[in-house]
Structure formats: structure tokens, C-alpha cells
Amino acid sequence: MKPRVYDDLVQSAVELSCFGTGQSTIEAGRAAYQAWLKEHDRQTAEKAWEEGYIQAVKNMNPMPGEESPEYTPNPYRKENA
């Protein structure tokens, strides 16, 4: 459950920006902002996952005779999401 403060923050951002983005109503501006925020969060998660995965692979030193782990696709990448 999202805290009420989050909804108020989104509403304030929408009210400040919806008319500047070509949205004619608060509801349309809110929907556009929510879509933008969802994509922004996905991009941030994609980058963080990739950076963490690459670092983890670099830190792995398989024992002699062991195979390197298989690549796990980034679950946040747009074609996977």
C-alpha cells in the first residue's frame, strides 16, 4: 500500500506540470506523469540490476574445473519487461 504522501506528491507534480506538457486536464496529466514515472523507475532498476550483475560476475572466481555461471537476462530490460 502506497503512503498518502506519495499520492500528494504525484498530485502536486501533475498540477505543476500537466498544462506545460500539453495535457488538458489534471486527470490526463496525472496519467501521463504516472506513465513517465513507471518508465523512469524501470530504467533505474534496469541500470542498477545490470551494474550489480556485472560486478557480481567480476567477483566470481570459479574453482578449477568449474564452469562460469550462465548469463541471466536482465528482468527489467524493456524487451523482457
C-alpha positions as CSV (number, residue, x, y, z in Angstrom):
1,M,0.0,0.0,0.0
2,K,1.4,3.4,-1.0
3,P,1.6,6.1,1.7
4,R,-0.8,9.0,1.3
5,V,2.2,11.4,1.0
6,Y,3.2,9.6,-2.3
7,D,-0.2,10.4,-3.8
8,D,0.0,14.0,-2.7
9,L,3.5,14.3,-4.2
10,V,2.3,12.9,-7.5
11,Q,-0.8,15.2,-7.5
12,S,1.5,18.3,-6.8
13,A,3.8,17.3,-9.7
14,V,0.9,16.8,-12.0
15,E,-0.7,20.1,-11.1
16,L,2.6,21.9,-11.7
17,S,3.4,20.2,-15.0
18,C,0.3,18.9,-16.7
19,F,-0.5,22.1,-18.7
20,G,3.1,22.5,-19.7
21,T,3.2,19.0,-21.2
22,G,0.1,19.6,-23.4
23,Q,-2.3,17.7,-21.1
24,S,-5.6,19.5,-20.9
25,T,-6.9,18.1,-17.6
26,I,-5.4,17.2,-14.2
27,E,-6.5,13.5,-14.8
28,A,-4.7,13.4,-18.2
29,G,-1.7,15.0,-16.7
30,R,-1.7,12.5,-13.8
31,A,-2.0,9.6,-16.2
32,A,0.9,10.9,-18.3
33,Y,3.0,11.5,-15.2
34,Q,2.3,8.1,-13.8
35,A,3.4,6.5,-17.1
36,W,6.6,8.6,-17.1
37,L,7.3,7.7,-13.5
38,K,6.8,4.0,-14.2
39,E,9.2,4.0,-17.1
40,H,11.7,6.1,-15.1
41,D,11.6,3.5,-12.3
42,R,12.0,0.6,-14.8
43,Q,15.1,2.3,-16.4
44,T,16.6,2.9,-13.0
45,A,16.0,-0.7,-11.9
46,E,17.4,-2.0,-15.3
47,K,20.6,0.0,-14.8
48,A,21.0,-1.0,-11.1
49,W,20.4,-4.7,-11.9
50,E,22.9,-4.7,-14.8
51,E,25.6,-2.9,-12.7
52,G,25.1,-5.2,-9.8
53,Y,25.1,-8.3,-12.0
54,I,28.3,-7.3,-13.8
55,Q,30.1,-6.6,-10.5
56,A,29.0,-10.0,-9.1
57,V,30.3,-11.8,-12.2
58,K,33.6,-10.0,-11.9
59,N,33.8,-11.0,-8.3
60,M,33.2,-14.7,-9.1
61,N,36.3,-16.8,-9.4
62,P,35.2,-20.3,-10.3
63,M,37.3,-23.1,-8.9
64,P,39.5,-25.0,-11.3
65,G,37.3,-27.4,-13.3
66,E,34.1,-25.4,-12.6
67,E,32.2,-23.6,-15.4
68,S,31.4,-19.9,-15.2
69,P,27.7,-19.3,-14.5
70,E,25.3,-18.8,-17.4
71,Y,24.2,-15.2,-18.1
72,T,20.9,-14.4,-16.5
73,P,18.9,-11.9,-18.7
74,N,18.1,-8.6,-17.0
75,P,14.4,-8.9,-15.9
76,Y,14.0,-5.1,-16.1
77,R,15.2,-4.7,-19.7
78,K,12.3,-3.4,-21.8
79,E,12.1,-6.4,-24.2
80,N,11.9,-8.6,-21.1
81,A,9.5,-6.5,-19.1
